[in-house]
Amino acid sequence: MAVVATRCRHTVPAFIPFLLLTGCFLSVEGGMNATWIHPTIGCFGFGTPCFPFCEGAQHETCPGQPTQDDVCEDIYLKANLGQRLMFSLAATNPTPSWVIEATPHCNRRLLPAMDTCAPTEITVSPMLPLDTGKACCGASENFAMSKTIRPDLSTSEPGFMVMNPFPEYLNVTHVTLDWNITDVEDAGVDPIPLYNISFMAAYGGLNNVSACTKTMFVRICSAPIYDISPKASAMPLAGSPAAGMMMSDVDCDDMVCLDTPGMQNDMGATHVDLKMGDSDVLAGMPITFNISARTVNEGNTVELLVTEDPGLPIGMTVSEQFVCGSQQVCRTISWTPGPNQVGTHMAYFVARSFGPGDPAQAACGEVYSAPLVVRATVRAPQAMWVMPAEHVEEEIVVGTTYSAMLTCQSNYEPRVQLAGGMESMGAEFELVGVEDTDDGMHLATYRFQYLPQRGEEGATKSWSFTCGDNQGIMTTAPRTITLSTRLCIYTVQEHDTLQTITRRYHLSTNWLNVWNANPTMVLDPDLDIGAGKLIKVGPVYEVKAGDTLANVAGQFSTTVKKLLSVNPHLLAAPEAEIEAGEEMCILACTNQPAPSMSYKWAYDVPQARMPMSYEWECCSPTAAGLRTGWFGMACGEQGSEVGVRRGGGGGRENAHEGF
């Protein structure tokens, strides 16, 4: 194209400073020509009189004026997801107004009689890169097809605003590109292609020389996108797209999950909570979750970092990052909160996208995401007793197992334990079962059992238990079970008879003493009494001031050895005084030889063979000091009251019950 003449006639109107419409019109060989006037590479700013359509022109007001090649260079713009991108450009027919043309350029001010006009037209052709074919970010809604724009059709179409700044002339077409770029939540996770939009300008569609094709490349960038798993819901993380994200197929009622969507603060940081169901996490519970970072900036690399300040909670570990998708890396985080970590803890992560690229071509470059904050509140434990409601005090019998249930309630796993590391002292203690309540609490029931043995008569033992959680964070006030083993009463074991019990406890074979203490028991000394029944071997005596083992034994016609055999709690020497008020079991009338076997006949032979009567001359010890009635006999004691036990036909006279 040869330049014939240049002549500057107009300046930019003050009310349209963004259009570089300085009128340096030219006539060209070969007819009319359309040329670009905005935007202009190399101009000094809006309002500066530059002449981009004067190829190679040197004007005194525009030193260093760019060439037409400069004007036709590709334009690179960079925008972020969620932004609004606006960009204006204009074209004109620069044919001088004094040139009379067959088809005028519609300068009605100068040529009011001319009705036929050929306005400058701009054709827009949006295209995607041929090597990707991907769509994103609202481009298809705004730039679905090519379109031709004319100044006499001042209108707004999707993605474009068309304006005719000089209705009188109709030879300037001004177009503003207006693109509301999709938010990141709706963009997906595929790399975003480099968009290009081509603009071509021609004068009235006539067979003339058109302006060069101006191509605008739009690079859409984004900070790295986070994702997490396992999720407590199907909702994506706040600020992240739903499409292409990691899904969870776990039951978050029984394990710790990330409670999506979380929330974003005013600074863009995303906060998400670790939850187990609807509750906070528990101390001592292993927690594992994954965080990923993905970049959609084409050609970039991404990395996921832990911020140095504040860093991670004590004990939390993070794996090395590993590739887990296209332009995506993941890290696995593990943590078991300790008993001393009740409260809220936070871990901060940040993602970085970076890569090579020519800044002149609007490469995205290095981009950091806002922090991702994972917050975990370790639940404060609660614990309380369900039963027993208060301390327990019970009397027990040698040979009979005592059993009690203890139930503890906690929002952790309930735990009942012996307080202070005390010994079990022969007791058995086991968990029966755990059940959940509707209010999110748990009930643990334990069974306590104790079997008192021979040699524990008169002894008192106590066990203290605490109700708490399995982490030992909280314990309640203890509950105490106090058991006192009764004197002079025992549990009949399998196959026991009056004979075996007499030998075991009286250290003799005089079964009549045991029989006298249990008048409703079986009459045959060799007959099985029945396991589990309780049997008395004597009365209980309350020690008086001055009593010793020796004088008590003499008073009740027994021996010190026999007294100690059923009173293991007495530690005094035979002649030492026993503390007044102490209780002891008395085996009265047990210092005499066993009776003749003929005494059995009155009980186990048919009535016709029983003797009409039998006689046993004994003395009845003084009953003073005995807690219960007693009529066992001992023979030959001086000062004793002589009594006669008579029996016949299987019956007895003067039978007294009192135990």
URJOWO-V274937 format. One record per helix or strand of 2 or more residues. SS is the DSSP state (H for helix, E for strand). FROM is the first residue (numbers start at 0). TO is the last residue. Records with the same first field share a line. If there is no record, write none. Layout:
SS->FROM-TO / FROM-TO
//
This chain:
E->2-9 / 22-27 / 32-37 / 74-79 / 83-92 / 119-126 / 146-149 / 155-156 / 159-162 / 171-179 / 194-202 / 213-220 / 224-228 / 256-263 / 269-275 / 285-293 / 300-305 / 316-317 / 321-324 / 327-335 / 342-353 / 366-367 / 371-377 / 382-386 / 391-397 / 400-409 / 413-417 / 427-435 / 441-450 / 459-468 / 478-490 / 533-535 / 538-541 / 582-585 / 613-619 / 632-633 / 640-647 / 650-651
H->67-70 / 138-141 / 150-152 / 183-185 / 358-360 / 418-420 / 497-505 / 510-516 / 548-554 / 559-565 / 596-603 / 606-608
//
